[in-house]
Amino acid sequence: MIERADGLRVDDSYYYITIPLHLEYKWAQGHYFETFLKGLKQGKILINQCPSCGRHQIPPINVCGRCHVEMGEWKEVGPRGTVFAFNIVVDPVYDSGIPGMREVPYTVAHIILDGAPDVTIYHELEEQDLSKLKVGMRVEAVFKPEKEREGLLSDIIYFRTVTEPE
């Protein structure tokens, strides 16, 4: 029995109902995002470029947000790039891709991919040691083995640090 704010005593067993729920979603991503995901399945990072202003877009979209014209040519970029900004995540959060709580710590970064200097991809970094993380560090996408790829952003496992000759 519980007592409500108005003083009425009620049986609390009526307030709790367990309903198992499993929902599966399928959604159409459209031509542009589908092309991007098919590229990931092939181990490529594809973006598109506005034919008017030259702006790149990742993930690709059908109309330039600046010029409002249909996006033009496709371009393969990366897999290497430069860290523009990063965060070390220390608080666990629910990850629907697992599904469950994500293990911490992990590092995520905005990465400017080679060939597209005006956009970043937001993805996980392999490196988690703060003393080794730096804005401007060079990284490279590490893809899942070809037979394990599904055409998802998670086909890129993470970006690892690379050392390039000066």
Phi and psi in degrees as a GROMACS rama.xvg file:
@    title "Ramachandran Plot"
@    xaxis  label "Phi"
@    yaxis  label "Psi"
@TYPE xy
-125.956  155.717  ILE-2
-108.944  121.856  GLU-3
-75.8128  171.588  ARG-4
-61.7046  -28.3594  ALA-5
-85.5961  5.89193  ASP-6
90.1816  -8.78165  GLY-7
-73.3248  132.52  LEU-8
-95.5199  126.962  ARG-9
-130.975  156.841  VAL-10
-76.628  117.839  ASP-11
-73.4367  -9.37377  ASP-12
-66.214  -18.5683  SER-13
-81.3405  -7.78426  TYR-14
-94.6739  -7.20113  TYR-15
-123.391  120.917  TYR-16
-131.031  130.32  ILE-17
-99.5723  121.902  THR-18
-125.85  105.562  ILE-19
-63.2844  137.298  PRO-20
-138.228  125.006  LEU-21
-131.743  116.235  HIS-22
-118.473  130.831  LEU-23
-110.601  133.487  GLU-24
-115.388  141.025  TYR-25
-127.213  137.104  LYS-26
-141.9  149.681  TRP-27
-89.7413  125.655  ALA-28
-90.0898  -9.02209  GLN-29
83.2377  166.179  GLY-30
-59.2376  -44.5754  HIS-31
-69.0632  -49.4581  TYR-32
-69.5327  -34.1975  PHE-33
-61.3999  -42.0502  GLU-34
-62.6665  -42.092  THR-35
-59.6668  -47.5839  PHE-36
-67.7378  -37.3527  LEU-37
-63.8973  -36.7888  LYS-38
-62.0023  -44.2668  GLY-39
-59.2265  -40.143  LEU-40
-62.1281  -28  LYS-41
-91.0226  1.58878  GLN-42
82.6786  23.982  GLY-43
-121.96  148.563  LYS-44
-108.458  111.407  ILE-45
-107.274  137.104  LEU-46
-129.882  169.521  ILE-47
-122.311  165.224  ASN-48
-133.203  139.694  GLN-49
-71.5673  129.569  CYS-50
-72.8447  -15.4445  PRO-51
-91.8201  -56.3567  SER-52
-101.51  -11.1137  CYS-53
84.4229  0.621633  GLY-54
-65.5631  137.253  ARG-55
-91.7682  159.411  HIS-56
-141.23  127.569  GLN-57
-139.128  124.314  ILE-58
-66.6642  156.514  PRO-59
-62.416  149.544  PRO-60
-132.18  169.053  ILE-61
-86.992  -24.893  ASN-62
-131.772  135.738  VAL-63
-64.66  127.797  CYS-64
-68.8484  -19.8557  GLY-65
-91.6945  -47.9444  ARG-66
-97.7279  -19.1797  CYS-67
63.7292  34.9732  HIS-68
-114.913  159.111  VAL-69
-63.3134  133.87  GLU-70
-64.5519  149.157  MET-71
-102.88  -125.881  GLY-72
-61.8144  152.81  GLU-73
-93.4465  149.283  TRP-74
-145.926  134.593  LYS-75
-87.0524  131.952  GLU-76
-125.773  170.22  VAL-77
66.3685  -154.585  GLY-78
-77.3408  -2.34977  PRO-79
-90.7817  158.451  ARG-80
-165.893  -174.044  GLY-81
-124.622  133.489  THR-82
-70.5687  123.714  VAL-83
-93.1171  -37.7588  PHE-84
-160.578  154.331  ALA-85
-146.685  161.041  PHE-86
-138.435  141.672  ASN-87
-102.002  118.733  ILE-88
-89.4723  123.094  VAL-89
-116.309  -12.0934  VAL-90
-100.199  128.497  ASP-91
-65.7142  141.096  PRO-92
-132.563  157.781  VAL-93
-73.6271  131.495  TYR-94
-117.526  108.957  ASP-95
-67.0694  -16.392  SER-96
-74.5763  -18.9767  GLY-97
-84.445  -48.0267  ILE-98
-78.9311  145.827  PRO-99
150.998  -174.821  GLY-100
-75.5222  135.075  MET-101
-80.7869  134.763  ARG-102
-68.494  142.901  GLU-103
-122.339  159.11  VAL-104
-82.2374  161.004  PRO-105
-148.501  160.847  TYR-106
-117.132  133.417  THR-107
-121.928  153.53  VAL-108
-148.584  154.163  ALA-109
-89.5297  123.47  HIS-110
-120.201  124.532  ILE-111
-85.4174  112.145  ILE-112
-78.2325  144.151  LEU-113
-57.1167  129.998  ASP-114
98.4246  -6.66141  GLY-115
-143.636  77.064  ALA-116
-72.5782  -7.20044  PRO-117
-106.916  5.48664  ASP-118
-139.743  159.83  VAL-119
-125.487  154.358  THR-120
-107.699  138.321  ILE-121
-101.363  115.434  TYR-122
-153.367  171.084  HIS-123
-78.8713  145.423  GLU-124
-103.677  148.376  LEU-125
-69.8512  -41.7082  GLU-126
-69.2934  132.709  GLU-127
-124.691  -5.65027  GLN-128
-79.4771  113.461  ASP-129
-56.0068  -33.7866  LEU-130
-68.9694  -17.9231  SER-131
-101.819  -10.4934  LYS-132
-85.9752  132.418  LEU-133
-148.014  141.048  LYS-134
-63.7217  134.363  VAL-135
97.369  -9.5106  GLY-136
-67.9225  149.27  MET-137
-91.2717  138.57  ARG-138
-136.799  166.656  VAL-139
-142.613  138.677  GLU-140
-67.4229  135.996  ALA-141
-112.833  113.98  VAL-142
-90.4924  155.028  PHE-143
-62.0838  158.227  LYS-144
-56.2171  147.352  PRO-145
-51.4008  -41.9086  GLU-146
-71.9392  -14.7633  LYS-147
-97.1331  -8.20895  GLU-148
-72.1549  142.859  ARG-149
-120.851  0.0873175  GLU-150
79.7182  43.2443  GLY-151
-130.346  160.16  LEU-152
-60.2489  -27.2072  LEU-153
-71.893  -2.59305  SER-154
-64.8043  -23.9221  ASP-155
-89.0379  114.401  ILE-156
-68.6347  -49.1947  ILE-157
-170.916  178.061  TYR-158
-108.866  127.17  PHE-159
-102.039  154.425  ARG-160
-69.6266  137.146  THR-161
-124.872  147.849  VAL-162
-107.601  125.738  THR-163
-114.957  146.553  GLU-164
-62.0617  144.457  PRO-165
